[in-house]
């Protein structure tokens, strides 16, 4: 029954993400390709983005001691990740965050990743409902209610900041 309800909830999402996933445009400032709009994690496999993504992902050491006590902390949580592939903070924090999610076994399907240009704009309407001043911005939701955000860089660490938000400390 739970699976049936999950499928019913996910079907409308198919219309949200037609062929507009993993789109790139040319950054006006650098002349380099950047991702724009919704993307899947597979977008970071592209050679343009994989250099920095794979390097940061591989080199990051997840705080497994801290997280091992809280392995189910993300149950029932949805995450919106707003980033810019042109942004050094995004290039540093996003691969690290994905490594944390992998350690926790969090499904990629519960992460909505939206890429913006340097003006923090995108072609998708999602950003009209949330204020984004800096990237990356990682927003945690439960039952449609925003629990908190990690903005630009963590205060302590991604793991500690995430736990403070989710444990409501």
C-alpha positions as CSV (number, residue, x, y, z in Angstrom):
1,X,0.0,0.0,0.0
2,X,2.8,2.4,0.9
3,X,4.5,1.7,-2.5
4,X,1.2,2.4,-4.3
5,X,0.8,5.8,-2.6
6,X,4.5,6.6,-3.4
7,X,3.9,5.9,-7.0
8,X,0.8,8.1,-7.0
9,X,2.8,10.9,-5.5
10,X,5.7,10.5,-8.0
11,X,3.6,10.4,-11.2
12,X,3.0,14.1,-11.3
13,X,6.7,14.7,-11.1
14,X,7.2,13.1,-14.5
15,X,5.5,16.1,-16.0
16,X,7.7,18.5,-14.1
17,X,10.9,17.1,-15.6
18,X,10.3,16.4,-19.3
19,X,13.4,16.9,-21.5
20,X,14.7,19.8,-19.5
21,X,17.1,17.9,-17.3
22,X,20.8,18.4,-17.3
23,X,20.8,21.4,-19.7
24,X,23.9,23.5,-20.2
25,X,24.4,27.0,-21.3
26,X,27.5,29.1,-21.8
27,X,28.4,31.3,-18.8
28,X,28.6,34.9,-20.1
29,X,31.5,35.7,-17.8
30,X,33.8,32.7,-18.3
31,X,32.6,31.4,-21.6
32,X,32.5,27.9,-20.0
33,X,29.5,25.6,-20.0
34,X,27.3,25.6,-16.9
35,X,24.3,23.6,-15.8
36,X,21.0,25.5,-15.7
37,X,17.7,24.4,-14.3
38,X,16.9,20.9,-12.9
39,X,19.6,18.3,-13.1
40,X,20.1,14.8,-12.0
41,X,23.3,13.6,-10.3
42,X,24.3,12.1,-13.6
43,X,25.0,15.6,-14.9
44,X,28.1,15.6,-12.8
45,X,29.4,12.7,-14.8
46,X,29.9,14.9,-17.8
47,X,33.6,15.5,-18.4
48,X,33.1,19.3,-17.9
49,X,31.8,18.9,-14.4
50,X,33.3,15.5,-13.4
51,X,36.8,16.9,-12.9
52,X,35.9,19.0,-9.9
53,X,33.0,16.8,-8.7
54,X,34.9,13.5,-8.6
55,X,38.0,15.1,-7.1
56,X,36.1,16.7,-4.2
57,X,33.9,13.6,-3.7
58,X,36.9,11.3,-3.5
59,X,38.9,13.5,-1.2
60,X,36.2,14.3,1.3
61,X,36.2,12.3,4.6
62,X,32.7,11.9,5.9
63,X,32.3,12.2,9.7
64,X,31.2,8.6,10.0
65,X,31.5,8.6,13.8
66,X,29.0,11.4,14.1
67,X,26.6,10.0,11.4
68,X,26.8,6.4,12.5
69,X,24.7,7.4,15.5
70,X,22.1,9.1,13.3
71,X,21.8,6.8,10.2
72,X,18.1,7.3,9.9
73,X,18.2,11.1,10.4
74,X,16.9,11.7,6.8
75,X,13.9,9.4,7.0
76,X,10.9,11.4,5.6
77,X,13.1,14.3,4.5
78,X,13.2,15.9,1.1
79,X,16.1,18.1,0.0
80,X,16.2,20.9,-2.5
81,X,19.8,21.8,-3.5
82,X,20.3,25.1,-5.4
83,X,23.7,25.5,-6.8
84,X,25.8,27.1,-9.5
85,X,28.4,25.0,-11.4
86,X,30.3,28.3,-11.9
87,X,30.6,28.8,-8.1
88,X,33.6,27.6,-6.1
89,X,31.5,27.1,-3.0
90,X,29.1,24.8,-5.0
91,X,32.0,23.0,-6.5
92,X,33.4,22.3,-3.0
93,X,30.2,21.6,-1.0
94,X,27.9,19.8,-3.4
95,X,30.2,16.7,-4.0
96,X,30.8,16.5,-0.3
97,X,27.1,16.7,0.4
98,X,26.4,13.9,-2.1
99,X,29.1,11.8,-0.4
100,X,27.3,12.3,3.0
101,X,24.0,11.3,1.4
102,X,25.6,8.2,-0.1
103,X,27.0,7.2,3.3
104,X,23.5,7.6,4.8
105,X,21.9,5.6,1.9
106,X,19.7,8.5,0.9
107,X,18.0,8.0,-2.5
108,X,19.0,10.5,-5.2
109,X,15.3,10.7,-6.1
110,X,14.6,12.6,-2.9
111,X,17.0,15.4,-3.9
112,X,15.8,18.1,-6.2
113,X,18.9,19.8,-7.7
114,X,18.4,23.2,-9.4
115,X,21.2,25.1,-11.1
116,X,21.3,28.8,-11.4
117,X,23.3,31.4,-13.3
118,X,25.4,34.1,-11.7
119,X,22.3,36.2,-11.2
120,X,20.7,33.3,-9.2
121,X,18.2,32.8,-12.0
122,X,17.0,29.8,-13.8
123,X,14.3,28.9,-16.3
124,X,12.3,26.9,-13.8
125,X,9.6,28.5,-11.7
126,X,10.6,26.7,-8.5
127,X,12.8,29.6,-7.4
128,X,9.9,32.0,-7.4
129,X,8.8,30.3,-4.2
130,X,12.1,30.2,-2.3
131,X,14.6,33.0,-1.7
132,X,18.1,32.3,-2.8
133,X,20.8,34.8,-2.1
134,X,23.9,32.6,-2.1
135,X,24.8,29.2,-3.5
136,X,24.9,26.5,-2.7
137,X,21.8,26.5,-0.6
138,X,20.7,23.2,0.8
139,X,17.1,23.2,2.0
140,X,15.6,20.4,4.1
141,X,11.9,19.7,4.1
142,X,9.6,17.4,6.0
143,X,6.0,17.0,5.0
144,X,6.3,20.1,2.8
145,X,7.6,22.3,5.7
146,X,11.0,23.8,5.5
147,X,13.2,22.7,8.5
148,X,16.2,24.7,7.7
149,X,19.0,25.6,5.3
150,X,22.8,25.3,4.9
151,X,23.8,28.4,2.9
152,X,27.0,28.8,1.0
153,X,29.3,27.1,3.5
154,X,28.6,25.1,6.7
155,X,29.0,26.9,10.0
156,X,30.7,23.9,11.6
157,X,30.6,21.0,9.1
158,X,28.0,19.7,6.6
159,X,27.3,16.8,8.9
160,X,27.0,18.9,12.1
161,X,24.9,21.6,10.5
162,X,22.6,19.1,8.9
163,X,22.1,17.3,12.3
164,X,21.4,20.6,14.0
165,X,18.7,21.3,11.5
166,X,17.2,17.8,11.5
167,X,17.4,17.4,15.3
168,X,16.0,20.9,15.7
169,X,18.9,21.9,18.0
